[in-house]
């Protein structure tokens, strides 16, 4: 049986780079481990809505930017 991976979140990597943040910084913001953040960004685990909201608020993302990062809109 083939395991389907979720899409990788390349745009969140770009956001972190732009902000000068690391996976460790994002893990602290989310209250998660670095490995959990890495799994989410690599598309191996789904994001939780609460995590998405924390990212949106912390980085002050507009609706448009938020949707483009997480929903490819």
KACOR-V499975 format. One record per residue. N is the residue number from 0. PHI is phi as a letter, one per 40 degrees, with the letter a starting at -180 (999 if undefined). PSI is psi in whole degrees, -180 to 180 (NA if undefined). Layout:
BEGIN
N PHI PSI
N PHI PSI
END
This chain:
BEGIN
0 999 131
1 c 134
2 c 121
3 c 124
4 c 151
5 c 162
6 c 146
7 c 148
8 b 75
9 c -35
10 c -29
11 c -33
12 c -42
13 c -41
14 c -45
15 c -44
16 c -46
17 d -37
18 c -6
19 g 24
20 b 160
21 b 174
22 d -37
23 c -42
24 c -46
25 c -39
26 d -42
27 c -44
28 d -41
29 c -15
30 g 34
31 b 171
32 c 159
33 c -39
34 c -36
35 c -44
36 c -43
37 c -43
38 c -39
39 c -48
40 c -34
41 c 3
42 g 18
43 c -14
44 b 148
45 c 148
46 c 146
47 c 147
48 d -40
49 d -38
50 c -43
51 c -41
52 c -39
53 c -42
54 c -46
55 d -46
56 c -45
57 c -44
58 c 3
59 f 52
60 c 137
61 c 164
62 d -46
63 c -47
64 c -42
65 d -49
66 c -38
67 c -33
68 c -46
69 b -18
70 b 9
71 f 40
72 c NA
END
